[in-house]
Amino acid sequence: MEIRYRFVKEKDQYLDDPKKTRGYTVVEANFQYSFKRCLAELYHDAMRWKKPIEVIDIYRDGKGIHLPMWKGEL
């Protein structure tokens, strides 16, 4: 599963282009984790970064194709 996100207060090239996002990947080998677990892992890591984030997109890889599972608004 891939989660695209942005920091609430971006800088550098991310500040100049609001369509640029950062990626967070949860590797799912033989088991699909719930959205809740994947988001919990992202937010747990984000708390260590000490920067508020906003989730933009959530994708799950299905048969080699990235299908949007959730699409937020910027």
Buried (B, 14 or more C-beta within 10 A) or exposed (E): BBBBBBBEEBEEEBEEEEEEBEEBEBEEEEEBBEBEEBBEBBEEEBEEEEEEBEBBBBBBEEEEEEEEBEEEEE
